[in-house]
Amino acid sequence: MKTTEVSKDLIGRRCECIFTGMMVTGVIEDTEENEYSVNVKVRFDHPHQWGDDFYTEDWAWGRKSDEFGTLHHLRLLEDKPDFQTMVVVFGEPISQIDRSVFEDADTWGVSSLQGWVNSYESVRFVAINKHTAVITGEYNFEQVKVWLEKYVPVKSLKIS
């Protein structure tokens, strides 16, 4: 991908990027741009080990002047027919939802919104700021959407 092709519209798209010399897949969760470079944050589908550490995300970057960097290895993947992405803007901070809805962890079996969503097989929750999260999944996706609309304040919800 070229630096001129990066925009916030990529958030939530599946991609393949290079990490420690191998191609890995994941979901784009953020982009940044400054005077010299463009960066794309990718949350991996599975943690990858490098040495003694496990990594769940990395930034693909490209220098604007000559396109040098790992960004030129990033390519968008066609979404699987059953794979969906939901961008949710909550009506209050996610941390407040964690405190108000999940104050009794015994009731829900988890202590956070992220923990609850991730407890569904094939569904993953990634907070991208205080009020916004990208939720991806293959199946069980509709149940998560229905639950969110019923139990938490949702300002907007966009499925792609």
N, C-alpha and C positions, 0 to 999 in steps of 0.2 A: 504494500500500500504506500502511496506517496503522501508526503506531508500535507499537500493541498487537498487531499481527499478526506481528511479527518474532520469530523464535526460531532456535535452533541447528539445528532440523530443516530449515531452508531451505538449508543448506550442500549444494552439489552440484546445486541446481536451476537450470535455465535461466531466464533472465529478460530483460526489456527495460528499460532505464533511460535517463535523459537524461544526455548528456555534451556539454558546450559547445553546448547548444541543439538537439542532434539526438538522436533515439532510436537507441540501439545495443543489440546483444544480447551476452550473455555468460553466465557461470556464477557463482553466488554462492559465494564461498570463505570468508567469515567474517562474523560479526556482533559488534557491541559495543554495550553499553548503559551509560549513566551516569545520574546524577541528572537531567540535563536533556534528553538526546537519545538516539536509537537510530540506529545506523549499520549499513549493509550493504555489504560489500566485494564488488565485481563485477569479475571477470577477463573482459575483452572477448574476443570470438571473434577479432577482428582488431585490430591496433594502430590507433589513431586519432591523426591529426596535429592539433595545435593550435599555430599559429605554427611555430617551428622544431623543436618537440619532438614525440615520439611517445609516446602513453600506452597502456599495456596493461591498466590497472586504474584504478578510482576508487571512492570511497565515496559511496553514496547515504545521505543523512542526513535525519532528521526531528526537529523539536523537539517534545517531549512535551506542552508546554503548549498548543500551538495547531496542531500538525501541519505547521508551516511547514518548508520544505526540499525537497530533491530526491527524498526517499523517496516522496512521494505520486505521482510519475511512474513508479515501479518497478512492473512487473507480471510475474507469473510466466507462463512460456510452457509450453504442453503439450510434453512431450518428444516428439521425433520417434520413431516406432516403432523405428528402428534406432539411436537415440541412447541411450547408456548412461552411467551414472555409477558409479564405484567409489570408495568411501572405504576407504583402506588404512591400517591402523595397523601399523607395522613393529616388529619385535622389538628393534631397535637403532636409534640415531639415523641419519637419512638421510645425514648427513655421514660416519658410520662406514661405511655401505654403499658410499658413493662411494669411500672409501679402500680398502676390502677387495676389493670386487668389480671395481671399475673402475681398479685400480692400474696395469694394463697397457692403456692406451687403444688400442694397436694391435690388441689381441685383439677388443675390442668396437666399435671405431670411434668411441667417445665416451669422455668422462672422468667422467660422472656418471649417476646413475639418471634424473634428469630428462632429460638429453640422450638417453639410450637410449629412454625411453618416447616422447619427442617425435619421435624419428626415424621412428616409425610414422606413416604418413599417416592423418590424421583423429583422432589420439589426442594428448591433451595432459595433462601432469603439472603439478600445482600443489601445492607443499608448503604446508601451513597451520600446521604447527609442527614441532618437531624429529623427531617420530616419525610424523606423519600427513600423508597426501597425498590430494588428490582427483584422480582420473584420469577424464577424459571421452573419449568417442569414438563414432564411428558404425560403423566396421568395423575389422577387425584387433584388436578389443577382446578377444576370447577368447584370441588368441595372447599378448597382453600379460599377461593373468591367469595363464595356464599358466606363462609364463616367470617371473613374480614368485614364484609358489608353488614353483617348482623351484630358483631361484637366490638368493633373498633371504629372510631371516627375517621371516615375516608373522605378526603377533599376531592380527589380525582383518582380514577383507575383506568389505565389504558392497556388493552391487551393487543399484542401483535404476534 
